[in-house]
């Protein structure tokens, strides 16, 4: 955790370093020791790390509140870090806290100059550090590129705006601050337990005498204490957008809610208690909903047998035999990637000692953290020519970055797997996300007859593709837009939304009618795997999209078109079965012409989600029976060409299967999560036979929001 390398708690004169190793630049000091890591826990809102530090326990708790129905709080680009200590021996101890962040948070290159200031509230603190505040004053370090590049980024870092790090004295006996060379500040604190209240004005790159921005709190002799920090990257304006009045900058939604950056920081810092309450409500509901789902959809329980403990993944003993939690025998062969097997037919089974509900919760709780981090809420442009953003908008536009792949804005096939999360958490977010795409295409800025792939090649420039030269995924994206629009209606009953966009939806459907059944050499959402002629899974997406269009046409008072869409769906599906099912009748193929292939048929999931009757039960049953025969230790490969798979598409597939096969997918993914060490967020692309990230795995995959099955 190199960006949190300066975190120290001092107890009775001994300093304990946690969350990082910033002390490696210091000489060996007898009063400096590493804290001992104890536990790591998380839920949908918090990540908590505990450490032993002599006679106290340190807890570092990160809170990024996921509050999808509260647009103002959701739009705040800041997170909380609360560091607390409690005595473990029943005695009081002298305790001080030190925390710094370095300038590397603001730059991807080590030779660009960073500039900084310290604010007390909204007042800049001078070089000498003269302040007048009391215990409730909020201090904020601002640091940023001296030469900013508006609406540009590099290596997933914005090249404009401010990075902010805030704290407050609260009940500390003494509070101090300082910026300067990391070695100087950390050494001084360890030796004196305080800082000098000065602001370094030698602006420089982060690799030149590493500049850090620090706070120190001295609580005297206590049995428990805590310090709150807030941290985040703040841009204003936030998105560059092609609108009817031209290309305009859009301001962040929080600026309409709270005012300027100082007011936003103050609100967020003082909102901690309320934010905790709201976060707890979301977390409680999430747990209850997982319990409710599994209460009604449990896999068959054969007995209450106590499972034998499974071997570790790296176990080298061949032919391990055991009994799972349902009393079934299994074989584990670590000499290959097949994992846990049923000895009767050598097909895959679920991880033998994990409850599926627990495994599923561990997945959705984790990805809830990172889903909203890919999205920005912005004030829409005013309809008045020449203005920038509306000053009294009632609804935001929502923009998404395709993180760490190619940086597109509002990529349709990345929004699509996020659909289940939004349907669960707040369906209006799905509408806010689609709205910029509809505005662009209905405004005449896109020349093709199918849906655009994205709203711009490089976030945050949502300037569209007026030449129509975006990535070519016409069946994929046209089907996605129809299905997302219909899904929004299904979860809100907002017929007027469909009526408003019906002409554009008809245009997408017209393309699907012509090209869905035999899509030719098109890319699907799995574009990293390359083009492939007549992909089975791509074709079924279009067919399910046409089925949804039949329902949309009925809702839009167009029964003639509805009848045409419905009859075409039936005819296409009948032909698709002939093309798509393997000669032995056991599974569907990766592509029509590849008779020995297979793939995850995840695009039939929306038919279940939206109660579309296009897919017969026999197809679901056939696929569910097949997947265990090709499963590996961490799940089922995406297709027969590679050993990697997609986590979001695996769980969409799982949702179409019997409870027993579903459990195999869920537990396999949770098993991979548990045994894989990485400094990255949960990815969407990983290997099914080894416990490491697949080449090309995304650093922060918002696609994992597809883990949410039900709205």
DAUR-V751850 format. One record per backbone hydrogen bond with DSSP energy under -0.5 kcal/mol. NH is the residue of the N-H (numbers start at 1). CO is the residue of the C=O. E is the energy in kcal/mol with one decimal. If there is no record, write none. Layout:
# DAUR-V751850
nh->NH co->CO e->E
nh->NH co->CO e->E
This chain:
# DAUR-V751850
nh->4 co->1 e->-1.9
nh->5 co->2 e->-1.0
nh->6 co->100 e->-0.7
nh->8 co->98 e->-2.4
nh->9 co->16 e->-2.4
nh->10 co->96 e->-3.1
nh->11 co->14 e->-3.1
nh->12 co->94 e->-2.8
nh->14 co->11 e->-2.1
nh->15 co->13 e->-0.5
nh->15 co->31 e->-3.2
nh->16 co->9 e->-3.2
nh->17 co->33 e->-2.4
nh->18 co->7 e->-2.3
nh->22 co->5 e->-1.7
nh->24 co->21 e->-1.6
nh->25 co->22 e->-1.2
nh->26 co->23 e->-2.1
nh->32 co->29 e->-1.4
nh->33 co->15 e->-2.8
nh->35 co->17 e->-2.9
nh->36 co->52 e->-2.6
nh->37 co->35 e->-0.6
nh->38 co->50 e->-3.1
nh->39 co->50 e->-0.7
nh->41 co->48 e->-2.3
nh->43 co->46 e->-1.9
nh->47 co->62 e->-1.8
nh->48 co->41 e->-3.2
nh->49 co->60 e->-2.2
nh->50 co->39 e->-2.2
nh->51 co->58 e->-2.5
nh->52 co->36 e->-2.8
nh->53 co->51 e->-0.5
nh->53 co->56 e->-2.8
nh->56 co->53 e->-1.5
nh->57 co->86 e->-2.3
nh->58 co->51 e->-2.8
nh->59 co->84 e->-2.6
nh->60 co->49 e->-3.0
nh->61 co->59 e->-0.6
nh->61 co->82 e->-2.8
nh->62 co->47 e->-2.9
nh->62 co->60 e->-0.6
nh->63 co->80 e->-2.3
nh->64 co->45 e->-1.7
nh->67 co->65 e->-0.9
nh->70 co->67 e->-2.0
nh->71 co->69 e->-0.8
nh->74 co->70 e->-2.6
nh->75 co->71 e->-1.6
nh->76 co->73 e->-1.2
nh->79 co->231 e->-2.6
nh->80 co->63 e->-2.8
nh->81 co->229 e->-2.6
nh->82 co->61 e->-2.7
nh->83 co->81 e->-0.6
nh->83 co->227 e->-2.3
nh->84 co->59 e->-2.4
nh->84 co->82 e->-0.5
nh->85 co->225 e->-2.7
nh->86 co->57 e->-1.4
nh->87 co->223 e->-2.9
nh->88 co->55 e->-2.9
nh->89 co->55 e->-0.7
nh->93 co->222 e->-3.1
nh->95 co->93 e->-0.5
nh->95 co->220 e->-2.5
nh->96 co->10 e->-2.0
nh->97 co->217 e->-3.0
nh->98 co->8 e->-2.9
nh->99 co->215 e->-2.2
nh->100 co->6 e->-2.1
nh->101 co->213 e->-1.4
nh->103 co->211 e->-1.9
nh->105 co->102 e->-1.5
nh->106 co->103 e->-1.9
nh->107 co->104 e->-0.8
nh->112 co->109 e->-0.8
nh->114 co->204 e->-1.6
nh->115 co->144 e->-3.0
nh->117 co->142 e->-2.4
nh->119 co->140 e->-2.5
nh->120 co->123 e->-3.1
nh->121 co->119 e->-0.7
nh->121 co->138 e->-3.0
nh->122 co->120 e->-0.5
nh->123 co->120 e->-2.0
nh->125 co->118 e->-3.4
nh->129 co->126 e->-2.2
nh->137 co->134 e->-1.6
nh->139 co->137 e->-0.5
nh->139 co->167 e->-3.0
nh->140 co->119 e->-2.5
nh->141 co->165 e->-3.0
nh->142 co->117 e->-2.9
nh->143 co->163 e->-2.2
nh->144 co->115 e->-2.5
nh->146 co->113 e->-2.6
nh->148 co->146 e->-0.7
nh->149 co->159 e->-2.9
nh->152 co->149 e->-1.3
nh->154 co->157 e->-2.2
nh->157 co->154 e->-1.5
nh->159 co->152 e->-2.8
nh->162 co->234 e->-2.6
nh->163 co->143 e->-2.8
nh->164 co->232 e->-2.9
nh->165 co->141 e->-1.9
nh->166 co->230 e->-2.8
nh->167 co->139 e->-2.1
nh->168 co->228 e->-0.6
nh->169 co->137 e->-0.6
nh->170 co->135 e->-2.5
nh->172 co->169 e->-2.4
nh->173 co->218 e->-2.1
nh->174 co->218 e->-1.7
nh->176 co->216 e->-2.4
nh->178 co->214 e->-1.6
nh->179 co->198 e->-1.4
nh->180 co->212 e->-1.7
nh->182 co->210 e->-2.5
nh->185 co->181 e->-2.3
nh->186 co->182 e->-2.5
nh->187 co->183 e->-1.9
nh->188 co->184 e->-2.6
nh->189 co->185 e->-2.6
nh->190 co->186 e->-2.4
nh->191 co->187 e->-2.1
nh->192 co->188 e->-3.0
nh->193 co->189 e->-3.4
nh->197 co->177 e->-2.1
nh->198 co->177 e->-0.7
nh->199 co->127 e->-2.2
nh->200 co->198 e->-0.6
nh->203 co->201 e->-1.5
nh->204 co->114 e->-0.8
nh->207 co->110 e->-0.7
nh->208 co->205 e->-1.4
nh->209 co->207 e->-0.7
nh->212 co->180 e->-2.6
nh->213 co->101 e->-2.4
nh->214 co->178 e->-2.7
nh->215 co->99 e->-2.3
nh->216 co->176 e->-2.6
nh->217 co->97 e->-2.2
nh->218 co->174 e->-2.8
nh->219 co->95 e->-2.2
nh->219 co->217 e->-0.5
nh->222 co->93 e->-2.8
nh->222 co->220 e->-0.7
nh->225 co->85 e->-1.7
nh->227 co->83 e->-2.7
nh->229 co->81 e->-2.4
nh->230 co->166 e->-1.7
nh->231 co->79 e->-2.2
nh->232 co->164 e->-1.8
nh->233 co->77 e->-0.6
nh->234 co->162 e->-3.3
nh->234 co->232 e->-0.5
nh->238 co->250 e->-3.1
nh->239 co->250 e->-1.3
nh->240 co->460 e->-2.7
nh->241 co->239 e->-0.5
nh->241 co->248 e->-3.2
nh->242 co->462 e->-2.1
nh->243 co->241 e->-0.8
nh->243 co->246 e->-2.8
nh->246 co->243 e->-2.0
nh->248 co->241 e->-3.1
nh->248 co->246 e->-0.6
nh->250 co->239 e->-3.1
nh->253 co->377 e->-2.5
nh->255 co->252 e->-1.3
nh->256 co->252 e->-0.5
nh->256 co->253 e->-1.3
nh->257 co->253 e->-1.1
nh->258 co->254 e->-3.0
nh->259 co->254 e->-0.6
nh->259 co->255 e->-0.8
nh->264 co->260 e->-2.3
nh->265 co->261 e->-2.5
nh->266 co->262 e->-2.3
nh->267 co->263 e->-2.5
nh->268 co->264 e->-2.6
nh->269 co->265 e->-2.7
nh->270 co->266 e->-2.3
nh->271 co->267 e->-1.0
nh->271 co->268 e->-0.5
nh->272 co->269 e->-0.9
nh->275 co->271 e->-3.1
nh->276 co->272 e->-2.4
nh->277 co->273 e->-1.8
nh->278 co->274 e->-2.5
nh->279 co->275 e->-2.6
nh->280 co->276 e->-2.4
nh->281 co->277 e->-1.7
nh->282 co->278 e->-1.9
nh->283 co->279 e->-2.5
nh->284 co->280 e->-2.6
nh->285 co->281 e->-2.1
nh->286 co->282 e->-2.5
nh->287 co->283 e->-2.4
nh->288 co->284 e->-2.2
nh->289 co->285 e->-2.6
nh->290 co->286 e->-2.3
nh->291 co->287 e->-2.4
nh->292 co->288 e->-2.4
nh->293 co->289 e->-2.5
nh->294 co->290 e->-2.4
nh->295 co->291 e->-2.0
nh->296 co->292 e->-1.2
nh->296 co->293 e->-0.6
nh->297 co->293 e->-1.1
nh->302 co->300 e->-0.6
nh->307 co->305 e->-0.5
nh->308 co->323 e->-2.2
nh->315 co->312 e->-2.0
nh->320 co->332 e->-2.0
nh->322 co->330 e->-2.1
nh->324 co->328 e->-3.0
nh->325 co->352 e->-2.0
nh->327 co->324 e->-1.9
nh->330 co->322 e->-2.3
nh->331 co->341 e->-2.4
nh->332 co->320 e->-3.0
nh->333 co->331 e->-0.5
nh->333 co->339 e->-1.3
nh->334 co->317 e->-0.6
nh->334 co->332 e->-0.6
nh->336 co->333 e->-1.5
nh->339 co->333 e->-0.5
nh->341 co->331 e->-2.9
nh->342 co->347 e->-2.9
nh->343 co->341 e->-0.5
nh->345 co->342 e->-0.7
nh->346 co->342 e->-3.0
nh->348 co->628 e->-3.3
nh->349 co->340 e->-1.9
nh->354 co->351 e->-1.0
nh->359 co->355 e->-2.3
nh->360 co->356 e->-3.3
nh->361 co->357 e->-2.3
nh->362 co->358 e->-2.1
nh->363 co->359 e->-1.3
nh->364 co->360 e->-2.5
nh->365 co->361 e->-2.7
nh->366 co->362 e->-1.0
nh->367 co->363 e->-2.3
nh->368 co->364 e->-1.6
nh->369 co->365 e->-0.8
nh->369 co->366 e->-0.9
nh->370 co->366 e->-0.7
nh->371 co->367 e->-1.8
nh->372 co->368 e->-0.8
nh->374 co->371 e->-1.5
nh->375 co->372 e->-1.7
nh->376 co->399 e->-2.8
nh->378 co->397 e->-2.9
nh->379 co->251 e->-2.8
nh->382 co->388 e->-0.5
nh->387 co->384 e->-1.7
nh->390 co->380 e->-2.7
nh->397 co->378 e->-2.4
nh->398 co->432 e->-2.1
nh->399 co->376 e->-2.9
nh->401 co->374 e->-2.2
nh->402 co->408 e->-2.4
nh->403 co->401 e->-1.7
nh->405 co->402 e->-1.0
nh->407 co->402 e->-1.7
nh->409 co->456 e->-2.5
nh->410 co->400 e->-2.4
nh->412 co->453 e->-2.5
nh->414 co->411 e->-1.5
nh->415 co->411 e->-2.4
nh->416 co->412 e->-2.2
nh->418 co->414 e->-0.8
nh->419 co->415 e->-0.7
nh->419 co->416 e->-1.4
nh->421 co->418 e->-0.7
nh->422 co->418 e->-1.7
nh->423 co->419 e->-2.7
nh->424 co->420 e->-1.9
nh->425 co->421 e->-3.3
nh->426 co->422 e->-2.3
nh->429 co->426 e->-2.0
nh->430 co->426 e->-0.6
nh->430 co->427 e->-0.8
nh->431 co->427 e->-1.3
nh->432 co->428 e->-2.7
nh->433 co->429 e->-1.8
nh->434 co->430 e->-1.9
nh->435 co->431 e->-2.1
nh->436 co->432 e->-0.7
nh->437 co->434 e->-0.5
nh->438 co->434 e->-2.3
nh->439 co->435 e->-3.0
nh->440 co->436 e->-2.1
nh->441 co->437 e->-2.3
nh->442 co->438 e->-3.1
nh->443 co->439 e->-1.2
nh->444 co->441 e->-1.1
nh->445 co->440 e->-2.2
nh->455 co->409 e->-3.3
nh->456 co->409 e->-0.5
nh->459 co->407 e->-3.1
nh->461 co->458 e->-2.6
nh->462 co->240 e->-2.8
nh->462 co->460 e->-1.2
nh->463 co->461 e->-1.6
nh->464 co->455 e->-3.5
nh->468 co->465 e->-1.9
nh->473 co->471 e->-1.1
nh->477 co->473 e->-2.8
nh->478 co->474 e->-2.1
nh->479 co->475 e->-2.3
nh->480 co->476 e->-2.0
nh->481 co->477 e->-2.5
nh->482 co->478 e->-1.9
nh->483 co->479 e->-2.5
nh->484 co->480 e->-2.9
nh->485 co->481 e->-2.1
nh->486 co->482 e->-2.4
nh->487 co->483 e->-2.4
nh->488 co->484 e->-2.4
nh->489 co->485 e->-1.8
nh->490 co->486 e->-2.6
nh->491 co->487 e->-1.6
nh->492 co->488 e->-0.6
nh->492 co->489 e->-1.4
nh->493 co->489 e->-3.9
nh->495 co->493 e->-1.5
nh->497 co->494 e->-0.7
nh->498 co->494 e->-0.9
nh->499 co->495 e->-2.3
nh->500 co->496 e->-2.3
nh->501 co->497 e->-1.5
nh->502 co->498 e->-0.7
nh->502 co->499 e->-0.7
nh->505 co->501 e->-2.5
nh->506 co->502 e->-2.7
nh->507 co->503 e->-1.6
nh->508 co->504 e->-2.1
nh->509 co->505 e->-2.5
nh->510 co->506 e->-2.4
nh->511 co->507 e->-1.5
nh->512 co->508 e->-2.0
nh->513 co->509 e->-2.6
nh->514 co->510 e->-1.2
nh->514 co->511 e->-0.5
nh->515 co->511 e->-1.9
nh->516 co->512 e->-2.4
nh->519 co->516 e->-0.7
nh->522 co->520 e->-1.7
nh->522 co->532 e->-0.6
nh->523 co->472 e->-1.0
nh->527 co->525 e->-1.5
nh->529 co->526 e->-1.8
nh->530 co->527 e->-1.7
nh->532 co->522 e->-1.0
nh->534 co->520 e->-1.9
nh->535 co->532 e->-0.6
nh->536 co->590 e->-1.8
nh->537 co->590 e->-0.5
nh->539 co->535 e->-2.3
nh->540 co->536 e->-1.9
nh->541 co->537 e->-1.3
nh->542 co->538 e->-1.7
nh->543 co->539 e->-1.9
nh->544 co->540 e->-2.7
nh->545 co->541 e->-2.5
nh->546 co->542 e->-2.2
nh->547 co->543 e->-2.1
nh->548 co->544 e->-2.2
nh->549 co->545 e->-1.9
nh->550 co->546 e->-1.6
nh->551 co->547 e->-1.2
nh->552 co->548 e->-2.3
nh->553 co->549 e->-2.6
nh->554 co->550 e->-1.6
nh->555 co->551 e->-2.0
nh->556 co->552 e->-1.6
nh->557 co->554 e->-1.5
nh->558 co->553 e->-2.5
nh->562 co->558 e->-2.1
nh->563 co->559 e->-2.3
nh->564 co->560 e->-1.8
nh->565 co->561 e->-2.9
nh->566 co->562 e->-2.5
nh->567 co->563 e->-2.5
nh->568 co->564 e->-2.3
nh->569 co->565 e->-2.3
nh->570 co->566 e->-2.0
nh->571 co->567 e->-2.3
nh->572 co->568 e->-3.2
nh->573 co->569 e->-2.7
nh->574 co->570 e->-2.0
nh->575 co->571 e->-2.0
nh->576 co->572 e->-3.0
nh->577 co->573 e->-2.4
nh->578 co->574 e->-1.2
nh->579 co->575 e->-2.0
nh->580 co->576 e->-3.3
nh->581 co->577 e->-1.8
nh->582 co->587 e->-3.2
nh->585 co->582 e->-2.3
nh->589 co->580 e->-3.0
nh->592 co->534 e->-2.0
nh->594 co->591 e->-1.4
nh->595 co->593 e->-1.1
nh->597 co->594 e->-1.5
nh->599 co->588 e->-0.5
nh->600 co->638 e->-2.3
nh->602 co->600 e->-1.1
nh->604 co->601 e->-1.1
nh->605 co->602 e->-1.7
nh->607 co->604 e->-0.6
nh->608 co->604 e->-1.0
nh->608 co->605 e->-1.0
nh->609 co->605 e->-2.5
nh->610 co->606 e->-2.6
nh->611 co->608 e->-1.2
nh->612 co->607 e->-2.7
nh->615 co->612 e->-0.6
nh->616 co->614 e->-0.5
nh->619 co->616 e->-1.1
nh->620 co->616 e->-1.2
nh->621 co->617 e->-2.4
nh->622 co->618 e->-2.3
nh->623 co->619 e->-2.4
nh->624 co->620 e->-2.4
nh->625 co->621 e->-1.9
nh->626 co->622 e->-1.4
nh->627 co->623 e->-2.2
nh->628 co->624 e->-0.6
nh->629 co->626 e->-2.0
nh->630 co->627 e->-1.8
nh->631 co->628 e->-0.7
nh->632 co->635 e->-3.7
nh->633 co->337 e->-3.1
nh->634 co->688 e->-2.2
nh->635 co->632 e->-1.3
nh->637 co->630 e->-0.6
nh->638 co->644 e->-2.4
nh->640 co->598 e->-1.6
nh->642 co->639 e->-1.0
nh->645 co->686 e->-2.8
nh->647 co->684 e->-2.1
nh->650 co->646 e->-1.9
nh->651 co->647 e->-1.8
nh->652 co->648 e->-1.9
nh->653 co->649 e->-2.1
nh->654 co->650 e->-2.5
nh->655 co->651 e->-1.7
nh->656 co->653 e->-1.8
nh->657 co->654 e->-1.8
nh->662 co->658 e->-3.0
nh->663 co->659 e->-2.2
nh->664 co->660 e->-1.2
nh->665 co->661 e->-1.8
nh->666 co->662 e->-2.5
nh->667 co->663 e->-2.7
nh->668 co->664 e->-1.9
nh->669 co->665 e->-2.2
nh->670 co->666 e->-2.3
nh->671 co->667 e->-2.4
nh->672 co->668 e->-2.1
nh->673 co->669 e->-2.3
nh->674 co->670 e->-2.0
nh->675 co->671 e->-1.7
nh->676 co->672 e->-1.1
nh->677 co->675 e->-0.6
nh->678 co->676 e->-0.5
nh->681 co->699 e->-1.3
nh->686 co->645 e->-2.1
nh->687 co->692 e->-1.2
nh->688 co->643 e->-2.0
nh->692 co->690 e->-1.4
nh->694 co->685 e->-1.0
nh->697 co->694 e->-2.2
nh->701 co->682 e->-0.9
nh->702 co->700 e->-0.9
nh->704 co->701 e->-1.7
nh->705 co->702 e->-1.8
nh->706 co->703 e->-2.3
nh->707 co->704 e->-2.1
nh->708 co->705 e->-1.4
nh->709 co->707 e->-0.7
